[in-house]
């Protein structure tokens, strides 16, 4: 009932994880993946992986792609898998700004690992044995399958973008029981990466090769909210450094902290490859969790994509 979507700290480096309007955004084929290892030293270690591929059809001015999401939790062996088909279009609004709407349709599978739960009627005290069967109806339905629909929009120029994503428009049923009906809450996200031009008036070698961005991503799902805010520095369109803070601006608990974690990330682009790494520092009372590591890699199949007249989005790192 309190289920939330998988969130990646590198959503500014791998924007396909948060907005499907980036499908075909460079008018060339691209492929990539990101892996998130969360709380490695804790009992509830969670791993999440996202893989995508998309391309652009110039004759139709549309992008088409596919993405796959996997999440596993070690203690309960809970697993979640979802595959999505993503479709986007691009419209030129002015000399510099573009509008990109998209839709996404997916099929999800949740396995709750009920085979690892020991229920009362499985315990036989008289014979000191554990029965393998139970009358509990939860054991009869270990997997929930559902269809899922989402939509996104994106406004961008060569340097900045702002987008809106709405996931789970059909509120799929994720109930644990066969006849139950618990709709998955709609996920909202408003996100931006805005170029700060304060170095443009400085005529130095460093300023000519440097760019600074302000980052923002407000997310809400049910009664849970989060606002990631930070900055990113890019040197010579090849190296990237950034930092964001995960905050809870709308408090549901008076004792909850304002800042939950701080994420630092770095990226590098080499020819058609893009690599990224991030680490999240926990700032709450949770201790000895091992932090959160993320690794990403992507490849653009057209190496001269920046030299062509494209429906551009900002640099992908």
C-alpha beads as a LAMMPS data file, in Angstrom:
LAMMPS data file: protein, C-alpha beads

317 atoms
316 bonds

1 atom types
1 bond types

-500.0 500.0 xlo xhi
-500.0 500.0 ylo yhi
-500.0 500.0 zlo zhi

Masses

1 110.0

Atoms # bond

1 1 1 0.000 0.000 0.000
2 1 1 2.968 2.330 0.567
3 1 1 4.790 1.262 -2.620
4 1 1 6.915 3.896 -4.328
5 1 1 8.643 4.031 -7.681
6 1 1 12.342 3.316 -8.111
7 1 1 14.301 6.596 -8.044
8 1 1 17.782 6.954 -9.516
9 1 1 20.169 9.607 -8.237
10 1 1 21.648 9.974 -11.719
11 1 1 18.368 11.029 -13.334
12 1 1 20.147 14.193 -14.537
13 1 1 22.882 12.091 -16.181
14 1 1 20.452 9.437 -17.474
15 1 1 17.238 11.443 -18.023
16 1 1 15.527 8.491 -19.712
17 1 1 14.876 7.133 -16.203
18 1 1 12.597 10.074 -15.361
19 1 1 11.178 11.317 -18.693
20 1 1 10.363 9.230 -21.790
21 1 1 10.387 12.370 -23.974
22 1 1 14.157 11.906 -24.187
23 1 1 13.392 8.931 -26.461
24 1 1 15.090 9.737 -29.768
25 1 1 16.166 13.138 -28.427
26 1 1 19.462 13.194 -30.362
27 1 1 17.896 11.953 -33.628
28 1 1 20.148 8.900 -33.519
29 1 1 20.132 5.493 -31.854
30 1 1 21.453 5.228 -28.312
31 1 1 21.627 2.506 -25.688
32 1 1 22.434 2.600 -21.999
33 1 1 22.022 1.135 -18.539
34 1 1 22.261 2.190 -14.904
35 1 1 22.661 0.046 -11.780
36 1 1 21.796 1.169 -8.247
37 1 1 23.096 -0.673 -5.167
38 1 1 21.344 0.588 -2.040
39 1 1 22.247 -0.041 1.628
40 1 1 24.891 -2.669 0.916
41 1 1 25.736 -3.145 4.621
42 1 1 22.143 -3.346 5.833
43 1 1 19.814 -6.335 6.064
44 1 1 17.500 -4.841 3.445
45 1 1 19.968 -4.503 0.585
46 1 1 18.174 -3.441 -2.593
47 1 1 19.459 -3.512 -6.174
48 1 1 17.816 -1.699 -9.085
49 1 1 18.766 -1.792 -12.768
50 1 1 17.448 0.150 -15.749
51 1 1 18.272 -0.601 -19.408
52 1 1 17.058 1.334 -22.432
53 1 1 17.408 1.542 -26.206
54 1 1 15.827 4.120 -28.480
55 1 1 16.186 5.569 -31.947
56 1 1 14.786 8.304 -34.186
57 1 1 12.738 8.067 -37.401
58 1 1 13.439 11.245 -39.345
59 1 1 10.682 10.694 -41.905
60 1 1 8.022 10.604 -39.175
61 1 1 9.723 13.043 -36.762
62 1 1 9.219 10.507 -33.961
63 1 1 11.317 8.514 -31.531
64 1 1 10.703 4.912 -30.503
65 1 1 12.344 2.992 -27.704
66 1 1 12.139 0.207 -25.184
67 1 1 13.201 0.164 -21.521
68 1 1 13.451 -2.505 -18.841
69 1 1 13.455 -2.022 -15.062
70 1 1 14.438 -4.624 -12.469
71 1 1 14.465 -4.328 -8.669
72 1 1 15.305 -6.968 -6.062
73 1 1 15.333 -6.913 -2.248
74 1 1 17.568 -9.476 -0.558
75 1 1 15.788 -10.105 2.756
76 1 1 12.418 -11.089 1.283
77 1 1 13.598 -11.930 -2.282
78 1 1 10.995 -9.454 -3.522
79 1 1 11.481 -8.788 -7.242
80 1 1 9.906 -6.290 -9.607
81 1 1 10.291 -6.332 -13.398
82 1 1 8.717 -4.018 -15.938
83 1 1 9.194 -3.542 -19.673
84 1 1 7.982 -0.390 -21.431
85 1 1 7.524 0.737 -25.020
86 1 1 8.156 4.489 -25.366
87 1 1 7.015 6.800 -28.180
88 1 1 7.893 10.486 -28.560
89 1 1 7.472 13.346 -31.033
90 1 1 9.236 16.698 -31.512
91 1 1 7.793 20.101 -32.483
92 1 1 9.780 23.291 -33.021
93 1 1 8.231 26.201 -31.101
94 1 1 10.765 28.900 -31.997
95 1 1 14.303 29.312 -33.284
96 1 1 15.688 27.833 -30.082
97 1 1 12.901 26.007 -28.191
98 1 1 11.356 22.615 -28.877
99 1 1 8.371 20.729 -27.454
100 1 1 8.520 16.945 -27.044
101 1 1 5.467 14.964 -25.846
102 1 1 5.666 11.207 -25.238
103 1 1 3.613 8.246 -24.099
104 1 1 4.696 4.955 -22.567
105 1 1 2.963 1.588 -22.177
106 1 1 4.374 -1.141 -19.969
107 1 1 3.821 -4.561 -18.453
108 1 1 4.916 -5.106 -14.857
109 1 1 5.438 -8.180 -12.678
110 1 1 5.811 -8.108 -8.891
111 1 1 6.869 -11.202 -6.964
112 1 1 6.534 -10.805 -3.208
113 1 1 8.597 -13.790 -2.102
114 1 1 5.851 -15.318 0.053
115 1 1 7.664 -18.652 -0.122
116 1 1 10.083 -17.242 2.493
117 1 1 7.364 -16.355 5.002
118 1 1 6.752 -18.740 7.932
119 1 1 3.086 -18.670 8.983
120 1 1 1.530 -19.917 12.208
121 1 1 -0.304 -22.919 10.760
122 1 1 2.977 -24.199 9.281
123 1 1 4.475 -24.724 12.748
124 1 1 3.709 -28.114 14.292
125 1 1 4.823 -27.947 17.942
126 1 1 3.804 -31.525 18.697
127 1 1 6.149 -33.016 16.125
128 1 1 8.691 -30.152 16.057
129 1 1 8.403 -29.865 12.279
130 1 1 7.579 -27.114 9.787
131 1 1 4.838 -27.845 7.240
132 1 1 5.444 -26.677 3.674
133 1 1 1.769 -25.845 3.061
134 1 1 -0.529 -23.214 4.594
135 1 1 -4.172 -22.195 4.445
136 1 1 -3.228 -18.527 4.169
137 1 1 -4.531 -17.209 0.806
138 1 1 -1.425 -15.055 0.288
139 1 1 0.626 -18.139 -0.542
140 1 1 -1.738 -18.900 -3.417
141 1 1 -0.823 -15.681 -5.264
142 1 1 2.907 -15.012 -5.198
143 1 1 2.990 -12.778 -8.284
144 1 1 1.009 -9.758 -9.448
145 1 1 0.988 -8.801 -13.150
146 1 1 -0.359 -5.494 -14.444
147 1 1 -0.374 -3.064 -17.363
148 1 1 0.927 0.428 -16.792
149 1 1 0.571 3.671 -18.780
150 1 1 2.512 6.917 -18.426
151 1 1 3.031 10.197 -20.247
152 1 1 5.672 12.948 -20.297
153 1 1 6.340 16.306 -21.893
154 1 1 9.610 18.161 -22.347
155 1 1 10.551 21.714 -23.339
156 1 1 14.179 22.235 -24.318
157 1 1 16.699 24.393 -26.117
158 1 1 20.407 23.765 -26.693
159 1 1 21.306 24.451 -23.068
160 1 1 18.309 23.837 -20.770
161 1 1 15.228 21.704 -20.340
162 1 1 12.141 21.427 -18.182
163 1 1 9.824 18.423 -18.123
164 1 1 6.738 16.895 -16.544
165 1 1 6.130 13.165 -16.055
166 1 1 2.960 11.431 -14.866
167 1 1 3.256 7.688 -14.279
168 1 1 0.579 5.057 -13.555
169 1 1 -2.254 6.972 -15.244
170 1 1 -4.419 3.833 -15.061
171 1 1 -3.579 3.229 -11.354
172 1 1 -2.759 -0.491 -11.773
173 1 1 -3.862 -2.902 -9.074
174 1 1 -0.946 -4.121 -6.913
175 1 1 -2.984 -5.932 -4.266
176 1 1 -1.357 -8.936 -2.589
177 1 1 -4.569 -10.969 -2.674
178 1 1 -6.341 -12.399 -5.696
179 1 1 -9.593 -10.457 -5.246
180 1 1 -8.102 -7.365 -3.623
181 1 1 -7.886 -3.962 -5.289
182 1 1 -5.129 -1.587 -4.172
183 1 1 -4.363 0.952 -6.932
184 1 1 -0.765 2.107 -7.351
185 1 1 -0.571 5.828 -6.627
186 1 1 0.101 8.188 -9.527
187 1 1 3.704 9.386 -9.631
188 1 1 4.314 13.058 -10.482
189 1 1 7.625 14.647 -11.363
190 1 1 8.533 18.178 -12.440
191 1 1 12.222 18.378 -13.338
192 1 1 14.595 20.882 -14.857
193 1 1 18.214 21.419 -15.801
194 1 1 18.788 25.134 -16.346
195 1 1 21.937 26.712 -17.746
196 1 1 23.522 29.511 -15.695
197 1 1 25.220 31.936 -18.142
198 1 1 27.224 33.915 -15.575
199 1 1 30.564 32.937 -17.200
200 1 1 29.651 34.098 -20.706
201 1 1 30.993 37.612 -20.113
202 1 1 34.344 36.301 -18.850
203 1 1 36.959 36.046 -21.609
204 1 1 39.234 33.383 -20.178
205 1 1 40.242 29.909 -21.322
206 1 1 38.553 28.314 -18.301
207 1 1 35.280 30.217 -18.750
208 1 1 35.047 29.379 -22.440
209 1 1 35.202 25.665 -21.672
210 1 1 33.007 25.643 -18.521
211 1 1 29.264 25.498 -17.991
212 1 1 27.217 25.558 -14.793
213 1 1 23.650 24.263 -14.353
214 1 1 21.083 24.358 -11.577
215 1 1 19.211 21.069 -11.116
216 1 1 15.737 20.504 -9.712
217 1 1 13.351 17.563 -9.520
218 1 1 10.145 17.631 -7.443
219 1 1 8.444 14.237 -7.083
220 1 1 5.241 13.159 -5.363
221 1 1 3.527 9.795 -5.018
222 1 1 0.648 9.377 -2.594
223 1 1 1.571 11.157 0.642
224 1 1 5.313 10.902 -0.064
225 1 1 7.165 13.825 -1.608
226 1 1 10.767 14.627 -2.452
227 1 1 12.636 17.558 -3.962
228 1 1 16.141 17.071 -5.343
229 1 1 18.034 20.315 -5.845
230 1 1 21.667 20.943 -6.725
231 1 1 24.261 22.090 -9.232
232 1 1 26.295 20.604 -12.052
233 1 1 29.585 21.696 -13.611
234 1 1 30.627 20.585 -17.114
235 1 1 34.115 21.133 -18.549
236 1 1 34.716 21.144 -22.303
237 1 1 31.572 19.091 -22.881
238 1 1 33.569 16.057 -21.731
239 1 1 33.708 15.965 -17.912
240 1 1 30.938 16.542 -15.394
241 1 1 30.732 16.988 -11.619
242 1 1 27.582 17.582 -9.584
243 1 1 25.898 17.507 -6.210
244 1 1 22.237 17.303 -5.205
245 1 1 20.369 17.204 -1.904
246 1 1 17.241 15.071 -1.447
247 1 1 14.763 17.044 0.664
248 1 1 11.202 16.579 1.932
249 1 1 9.594 20.023 1.492
250 1 1 6.046 18.902 2.428
251 1 1 6.404 17.218 5.794
252 1 1 4.069 14.361 6.727
253 1 1 5.904 13.835 10.034
254 1 1 7.049 16.716 12.230
255 1 1 10.102 14.693 13.262
256 1 1 11.282 13.944 9.720
257 1 1 14.462 15.771 8.623
258 1 1 14.455 18.332 5.835
259 1 1 17.458 16.771 4.074
260 1 1 17.427 12.970 3.718
261 1 1 20.594 12.438 1.692
262 1 1 23.254 14.173 -0.377
263 1 1 24.285 12.751 -3.750
264 1 1 27.565 13.454 -5.522
265 1 1 28.048 12.357 -9.107
266 1 1 30.611 12.496 -11.905
267 1 1 30.399 11.784 -15.610
268 1 1 32.737 11.474 -18.553
269 1 1 32.110 11.340 -22.302
270 1 1 34.628 9.572 -24.543
271 1 1 33.804 9.400 -28.247
272 1 1 30.338 7.817 -28.307
273 1 1 30.454 6.482 -24.732
274 1 1 29.103 8.153 -21.595
275 1 1 30.038 6.901 -18.115
276 1 1 28.634 8.007 -14.773
277 1 1 29.087 7.262 -11.081
278 1 1 27.268 8.624 -8.036
279 1 1 27.329 8.052 -4.287
280 1 1 24.599 9.020 -1.829
281 1 1 25.516 10.054 1.718
282 1 1 22.726 9.344 4.192
283 1 1 21.928 12.254 6.532
284 1 1 19.181 10.638 8.624
285 1 1 19.434 8.458 11.738
286 1 1 20.075 5.333 9.672
287 1 1 23.657 4.234 10.307
288 1 1 26.062 1.738 8.767
289 1 1 23.942 1.300 5.640
290 1 1 26.886 1.383 3.254
291 1 1 25.395 4.266 1.294
292 1 1 24.033 4.094 -2.230
293 1 1 26.214 3.491 -5.288
294 1 1 25.128 4.001 -8.889
295 1 1 26.994 3.145 -12.091
296 1 1 25.830 4.099 -15.582
297 1 1 27.109 3.573 -19.115
298 1 1 25.609 4.600 -22.448
299 1 1 26.595 4.687 -26.094
300 1 1 25.486 7.013 -28.893
301 1 1 25.726 5.204 -32.221
302 1 1 26.232 8.414 -34.209
303 1 1 29.557 9.911 -33.097
304 1 1 29.072 13.293 -34.800
305 1 1 25.621 13.943 -33.381
306 1 1 26.547 17.340 -31.909
307 1 1 27.562 18.681 -35.344
308 1 1 24.211 17.946 -36.992
309 1 1 21.052 20.051 -37.035
310 1 1 19.032 18.088 -34.484
311 1 1 16.135 18.498 -32.117
312 1 1 18.751 18.994 -29.427
313 1 1 18.563 18.335 -25.725
314 1 1 21.337 19.332 -23.366
315 1 1 24.489 17.311 -22.923
316 1 1 23.895 13.839 -21.485
317 1 1 26.142 14.061 -18.436

Bonds

1 1 1 2
2 1 2 3
3 1 3 4
4 1 4 5
5 1 5 6
6 1 6 7
7 1 7 8
8 1 8 9
9 1 9 10
10 1 10 11
11 1 11 12
12 1 12 13
13 1 13 14
14 1 14 15
15 1 15 16
16 1 16 17
17 1 17 18
18 1 18 19
19 1 19 20
20 1 20 21
21 1 21 22
22 1 22 23
23 1 23 24
24 1 24 25
25 1 25 26
26 1 26 27
27 1 27 28
28 1 28 29
29 1 29 30
30 1 30 31
31 1 31 32
32 1 32 33
33 1 33 34
34 1 34 35
35 1 35 36
36 1 36 37
37 1 37 38
38 1 38 39
39 1 39 40
40 1 40 41
41 1 41 42
42 1 42 43
43 1 43 44
44 1 44 45
45 1 45 46
46 1 46 47
47 1 47 48
48 1 48 49
49 1 49 50
50 1 50 51
51 1 51 52
52 1 52 53
53 1 53 54
54 1 54 55
55 1 55 56
56 1 56 57
57 1 57 58
58 1 58 59
59 1 59 60
60 1 60 61
61 1 61 62
62 1 62 63
63 1 63 64
64 1 64 65
65 1 65 66
66 1 66 67
67 1 67 68
68 1 68 69
69 1 69 70
70 1 70 71
71 1 71 72
72 1 72 73
73 1 73 74
74 1 74 75
75 1 75 76
76 1 76 77
77 1 77 78
78 1 78 79
79 1 79 80
80 1 80 81
81 1 81 82
82 1 82 83
83 1 83 84
84 1 84 85
85 1 85 86
86 1 86 87
87 1 87 88
88 1 88 89
89 1 89 90
90 1 90 91
91 1 91 92
92 1 92 93
93 1 93 94
94 1 94 95
95 1 95 96
96 1 96 97
97 1 97 98
98 1 98 99
99 1 99 100
100 1 100 101
101 1 101 102
102 1 102 103
103 1 103 104
104 1 104 105
105 1 105 106
106 1 106 107
107 1 107 108
108 1 108 109
109 1 109 110
110 1 110 111
111 1 111 112
112 1 112 113
113 1 113 114
114 1 114 115
115 1 115 116
116 1 116 117
117 1 117 118
118 1 118 119
119 1 119 120
120 1 120 121
121 1 121 122
122 1 122 123
123 1 123 124
124 1 124 125
125 1 125 126
126 1 126 127
127 1 127 128
128 1 128 129
129 1 129 130
130 1 130 131
131 1 131 132
132 1 132 133
133 1 133 134
134 1 134 135
135 1 135 136
136 1 136 137
137 1 137 138
138 1 138 139
139 1 139 140
140 1 140 141
141 1 141 142
142 1 142 143
143 1 143 144
144 1 144 145
145 1 145 146
146 1 146 147
147 1 147 148
148 1 148 149
149 1 149 150
150 1 150 151
151 1 151 152
152 1 152 153
153 1 153 154
154 1 154 155
155 1 155 156
156 1 156 157
157 1 157 158
158 1 158 159
159 1 159 160
160 1 160 161
161 1 161 162
162 1 162 163
163 1 163 164
164 1 164 165
165 1 165 166
166 1 166 167
167 1 167 168
168 1 168 169
169 1 169 170
170 1 170 171
171 1 171 172
172 1 172 173
173 1 173 174
174 1 174 175
175 1 175 176
176 1 176 177
177 1 177 178
178 1 178 179
179 1 179 180
180 1 180 181
181 1 181 182
182 1 182 183
183 1 183 184
184 1 184 185
185 1 185 186
186 1 186 187
187 1 187 188
188 1 188 189
189 1 189 190
190 1 190 191
191 1 191 192
192 1 192 193
193 1 193 194
194 1 194 195
195 1 195 196
196 1 196 197
197 1 197 198
198 1 198 199
199 1 199 200
200 1 200 201
201 1 201 202
202 1 202 203
203 1 203 204
204 1 204 205
205 1 205 206
206 1 206 207
207 1 207 208
208 1 208 209
209 1 209 210
210 1 210 211
211 1 211 212
212 1 212 213
213 1 213 214
214 1 214 215
215 1 215 216
216 1 216 217
217 1 217 218
218 1 218 219
219 1 219 220
220 1 220 221
221 1 221 222
222 1 222 223
223 1 223 224
224 1 224 225
225 1 225 226
226 1 226 227
227 1 227 228
228 1 228 229
229 1 229 230
230 1 230 231
231 1 231 232
232 1 232 233
233 1 233 234
234 1 234 235
235 1 235 236
236 1 236 237
237 1 237 238
238 1 238 239
239 1 239 240
240 1 240 241
241 1 241 242
242 1 242 243
243 1 243 244
244 1 244 245
245 1 245 246
246 1 246 247
247 1 247 248
248 1 248 249
249 1 249 250
250 1 250 251
251 1 251 252
252 1 252 253
253 1 253 254
254 1 254 255
255 1 255 256
256 1 256 257
257 1 257 258
258 1 258 259
259 1 259 260
260 1 260 261
261 1 261 262
262 1 262 263
263 1 263 264
264 1 264 265
265 1 265 266
266 1 266 267
267 1 267 268
268 1 268 269
269 1 269 270
270 1 270 271
271 1 271 272
272 1 272 273
273 1 273 274
274 1 274 275
275 1 275 276
276 1 276 277
277 1 277 278
278 1 278 279
279 1 279 280
280 1 280 281
281 1 281 282
282 1 282 283
283 1 283 284
284 1 284 285
285 1 285 286
286 1 286 287
287 1 287 288
288 1 288 289
289 1 289 290
290 1 290 291
291 1 291 292
292 1 292 293
293 1 293 294
294 1 294 295
295 1 295 296
296 1 296 297
297 1 297 298
298 1 298 299
299 1 299 300
300 1 300 301
301 1 301 302
302 1 302 303
303 1 303 304
304 1 304 305
305 1 305 306
306 1 306 307
307 1 307 308
308 1 308 309
309 1 309 310
310 1 310 311
311 1 311 312
312 1 312 313
313 1 313 314
314 1 314 315
315 1 315 316
316 1 316 317
